[in-house]
Amino acid sequence: MAPRKVRVVANLIKGLNIDQARAQLRALPKRASGPVLKTLNSAVANAEHNFQLSKDNLYIAKIFVDGGPMLKRWMPRAMGRASAIQKKTSHLTVILGERIAAKAVKKAIKAKAVQTKQVPETALEKTAAEKIKSAPRAEKKEAIAKERAGGFAKRMFRRKSV
């Protein structure tokens, strides 16, 4: 099936919960809804079996369709000619995400806030950028010279296009 025909169906279910997406695909009169539903069911089964995720919390984070190999065929035409027929195929990728309940998110935020309060600011290590900013001018030049001594590749990828 051509990728552009499958993308229409895939874009309809992007971001939906699993149950909503299944209901949408079952009711859709497009031929591509069958393979998309089959792939979605496979992804949900993998998430449950391999990662022990609950299917109630799953949603379709990303779904995309890429072109697969093309079968090239010929059709006879008038006056001994032949015209090409391209039988297109698709690669369908479904990436599921897990929605966490609002209570669990609030608990995680509180736990993180408690952890950051317990660590005094003096114990935190300064990053390299902070060290360069706080250093005197001569030390800054030395630090910049050390960074630039990496060779041609570093200079090439450090440049900014205008």
C-alpha positions as CSV (number, residue, x, y, z in Angstrom):
1,M,0.0,0.0,0.0
2,A,1.3,3.5,-0.8
3,P,2.7,5.4,2.1
4,R,0.6,8.5,1.4
5,K,-2.6,6.4,1.8
6,V,-1.4,4.9,5.1
7,R,-0.3,8.3,6.4
8,V,-3.9,9.6,6.2
9,V,-5.0,6.9,8.7
10,A,-1.9,7.2,10.8
11,N,-2.3,10.9,11.3
12,L,-5.9,10.4,12.5
13,I,-4.8,8.3,15.6
14,K,-1.7,10.2,16.5
15,G,-1.8,11.2,20.2
16,L,-4.9,9.2,21.1
17,N,-5.3,6.6,23.9
18,I,-5.1,3.0,22.8
19,D,-8.8,2.3,23.2
20,Q,-9.8,5.4,21.3
21,A,-7.4,4.6,18.5
22,R,-8.7,1.0,18.2
23,A,-12.3,2.3,18.1
24,Q,-11.4,4.8,15.4
25,L,-9.6,2.3,13.3
26,R,-12.4,-0.3,13.5
27,A,-14.9,2.3,12.3
28,L,-12.8,3.8,9.5
29,P,-13.7,2.8,6.0
30,K,-10.1,3.0,4.7
31,R,-8.2,-0.1,3.5
32,A,-5.1,1.0,5.4
33,S,-6.9,0.9,8.8
34,G,-6.5,-3.0,9.0
35,P,-2.7,-3.0,8.8
36,V,-2.4,0.0,11.1
37,L,-4.7,-1.7,13.7
38,K,-2.6,-4.9,13.5
39,T,0.6,-2.9,14.1
40,L,-1.0,-1.0,17.0
41,N,-2.1,-4.3,18.6
42,S,1.4,-5.7,18.2
43,A,3.0,-2.6,19.8
44,V,0.6,-2.7,22.8
45,A,1.4,-6.4,23.3
46,N,5.1,-5.7,23.2
47,A,4.7,-2.9,25.7
48,E,2.8,-5.2,28.1
49,H,5.0,-8.2,27.7
50,N,8.5,-6.7,27.4
51,F,8.2,-3.6,29.6
52,Q,5.4,-4.6,32.0
53,L,3.4,-1.4,31.1
54,S,-0.4,-1.2,31.8
55,K,-2.4,-0.8,28.5
56,D,-4.7,1.7,30.3
57,N,-1.9,4.3,30.6
58,L,-0.6,3.9,27.0
59,Y,-1.1,6.4,24.2
60,I,0.3,6.8,20.7
61,A,3.3,9.1,21.2
62,K,4.5,8.9,17.6
63,I,3.4,7.1,14.5
64,F,5.0,7.5,11.1
65,V,4.9,5.8,7.7
66,D,8.0,5.5,5.5
67,G,8.2,4.1,2.0
68,G,9.2,0.5,1.6
69,P,10.7,-1.3,-1.4
70,M,8.8,-0.8,-4.6
71,L,7.8,-3.6,-6.9
72,K,8.2,-2.6,-10.5
73,R,5.8,-4.2,-13.0
74,W,4.9,-3.6,-16.7
75,M,1.6,-3.2,-18.4
76,P,1.2,-3.8,-22.2
77,R,0.0,-0.7,-24.1
78,A,-0.9,0.1,-27.7
79,M,1.5,-0.4,-30.6
80,G,3.8,-2.8,-28.7
81,R,4.8,-0.4,-26.0
82,A,4.8,-1.0,-22.2
83,S,4.1,1.3,-19.4
84,A,5.6,1.0,-15.9
85,I,3.5,0.2,-12.8
86,Q,5.0,0.9,-9.4
87,K,3.5,-1.2,-6.6
88,K,4.5,0.7,-3.5
89,T,4.9,-0.6,0.0
90,S,5.1,1.0,3.4
91,H,7.0,0.7,6.6
92,L,4.8,1.6,9.6
93,T,6.4,2.6,13.0
94,V,4.3,3.0,16.1
95,I,5.9,4.5,19.3
96,L,3.9,4.3,22.4
97,G,4.1,6.5,25.5
98,E,2.8,6.1,29.0
99,R,0.6,8.7,30.6
100,I,1.2,8.9,34.4
101,A,-1.7,9.9,36.6
102,A,-1.7,13.4,37.9
103,K,-1.1,12.3,41.5
104,A,2.0,10.3,40.6
105,V,3.4,13.4,38.8
106,K,2.8,15.6,41.9
107,K,4.5,13.1,44.1
108,A,7.5,13.0,41.8
109,I,7.8,16.8,41.8
110,K,7.6,17.0,45.6
111,A,10.2,14.3,46.0
112,K,12.5,16.1,43.6
113,A,12.0,19.4,45.5
114,V,12.8,17.7,48.8
115,Q,16.0,16.3,47.4
116,T,17.2,19.6,46.1
117,K,16.6,21.4,49.4
118,Q,18.7,18.8,51.3
119,V,21.8,19.5,49.3
120,P,23.6,22.8,50.2
121,E,24.5,25.0,47.3
122,T,28.2,25.0,48.3
123,A,28.4,21.2,47.8
124,L,27.2,21.4,44.2
125,E,29.9,21.2,41.6
126,K,30.3,24.1,39.2
127,T,30.1,23.3,35.5
128,A,33.0,24.1,33.2
129,A,31.1,27.1,31.8
130,E,30.6,28.5,35.3
131,K,34.2,28.1,36.1
132,I,35.2,30.0,33.0
133,K,32.8,32.8,33.8
134,S,34.1,33.2,37.4
135,A,37.8,33.0,36.4
136,P,39.9,36.1,35.8
137,R,40.5,37.3,32.3
138,A,43.9,35.6,31.8
139,E,42.5,32.3,33.0
140,K,39.6,32.6,30.6
141,K,42.0,33.1,27.7
142,E,43.9,30.0,28.7
143,A,40.7,27.9,28.9
144,I,39.5,29.1,25.5
145,A,43.0,28.4,24.0
146,K,42.8,24.8,25.4
147,E,39.3,24.3,23.8
148,R,40.6,25.6,20.4
149,A,43.7,23.4,20.4
150,G,41.5,20.4,19.3
151,G,42.4,20.7,15.6
152,F,40.6,21.3,12.3
153,A,37.5,19.3,13.1
154,K,36.7,21.2,16.2
155,R,37.3,24.5,14.4
156,M,35.1,23.4,11.6
157,F,32.1,22.4,13.7
158,R,32.5,25.4,16.0
159,R,31.8,27.8,13.2
160,K,28.4,29.5,12.9
161,S,26.8,30.1,9.6
162,V,25.5,33.6,8.9
